[in-house]
Amino acid sequence: MPETDFGAPQRRMLIGGEWVEARGGGTWELVDPGSEEVVETVPFGGAEDVVAAIDAAHAAFPGWAAKTAYERAAVLEKAAEWVTQRADDLALITTRESGKPLGDSKGEWLSAASYLRWFAGEGIRAYGRIVPPSAPKRRIWVVPQPIGVVGTITAWNFPVYNVVRTWAAALAAGNTVVGRPSEYTPRSAFLLGHALQEAGAPPGVINVVNGEPEPMGKAMLDDPRLRKIAFTGSVRVGKLLMDGASKTLTRLALELGGNAPVIVFPDAGDMARVARLAARFKVRNAGQVCIAPQRFLVHEAVADEFTGAVAQAMQGMKVGHGTEEGTMVGPLINARQRDRVEELVGATVAAGAKLAVGGKRPERKGYFFEPTVVTDVRPGMPLDAEEVFGPVMPVSSFGSVDEVVERANAYEAGLAAYVFTSDLNTALVMSERLEAGMVAINDWMPVTAEAPFGGVKGSGFGRETGQEGLHEYLDQKSVFIGGVQI
Amino acid sequence: MFTQDLNTALVMSERLEFGMVAINDWMPVTAEAPFGGMKGSGIGRETGSEGLQEYLEQKAVYIGGVEV
């Protein structure tokens, strides 16, 4: 399947409105994880490229911040239109760097359009407020103002979505952006930058760099002009950023990993249907999803029925290259990630759990792993304690609400949690007791432009999307006016 | 900042990079308004409704499959 060639914007960095090579001349060969073939050579820069991008973003900030919210919204709306019209061509480029099925890539680009549109509208409604003063002759306003230059460092699992939710919010609020996507999936980010430029974003408002993660992150942290970093990625890197943020007091929003419990009660309804959907959402993006349904905790009364149905569904999943018709499970992003999934499954089975389905790499090129079900998983086993980030479903059973709440809340991860029940009281109690930023009740996709997204405990802090997601990119200023004569 | 000129007051209130801007006022601190800094003065807000939200976490609850 030939790619539509977008020219420089799919293979160059964007700095100050220009499509450029890395200043040091470095390059990176992008590999299609479904075929292990090189699909593109892209620039691979370092600190100096980040500094150049901050220069451009800093110069562009006063002009962008001074525009009305309506002018900024018009740019985001036009970018949404640009993306929508080219969704098929963009999807192929995303599939050939991330591995995901073509339909999922297209869905991601169309959802990018929805995020751009939603933040275009929300930026218009970034209201301040007037506070009734407790003292006479005084007026108090609270006014939201853009922060300045915002850096984004994002992961490869959603090459478009991770990027757009931060950029759309930051730009709608009047900030300028230096984006650093994953080196595994930079083309999707370059093309989103292109969409914004084509839509009329002035040079320097959006900059996209690719390169060595550590020096680039350090260059963002060291530069006081870059006021905030929104990061999506691992707990390990999130903590490194937090250490480094002390130098110039860089504000942070950290979207780190999850390890979502999925709690199935006997009154969840048609168990075959729950199991079928469980399998489908488990393997979405080959399980490389920070809110992926992960630790399946099924009530003992329905555990056998659920496990049997889910094993059957997982066994029938078509594994293949993202461009193959009917592919449900694509490859993992790279060999290291695939090896890690294999190790977690092996260690859990070695610890006494049972392999019901899968558990191996299929015999083919690409970083694939079979859809896998592991049963009899006990607390503390590797597949229980750690985020697997693969198409692997660990299942265990529970007896009481207290027991399952304790198991669900046992670890530091606190991003998403899923509950399946038709009982009102169970739904309410679980939604309150689960320590997670998003609780999904009879729902498999707790992520959308209009609702806040983010974790509690070790899953990070700050919120993306929703009203909260816009306010992450605004500073509150209190204006006091005294001596008012009436 | 001390001025009786409307435009000066507005422009200065917007351009100054401070968490609190006081115009003809010496005490920009009170329970009902947010208090806190920009840039190197720190992160977060005390007092005002923002000051309460600092101590609360947002949990998004999604309920699917609702039959109407």
Interface residues (C-beta under 8 A of the other chain):
Chain A: V131 P132 P133 S134 A135 R138 I140 V142 V143 Q145 P224 R227 T248 L249 R251 A427 S431 A436 G437 M438 V439 A440 I441 N442 D443 W444 M445 P446 A451 P452 F453 G454 V456 R463 G466 E468 D475 Q476 K477 S478 V479 F480 I481 G482 G483
Chain B: A9 S13 E14 F18 G19 M20 V21 A22 I23 N24 D25 W26 M27 P28 T30 A31 E32 A33 P34 F35 G36 M38 K39 G40 G42 I43 R45 G48 E50 E57 Q58 K59 A60 V61 Y62 I63 G64 G65
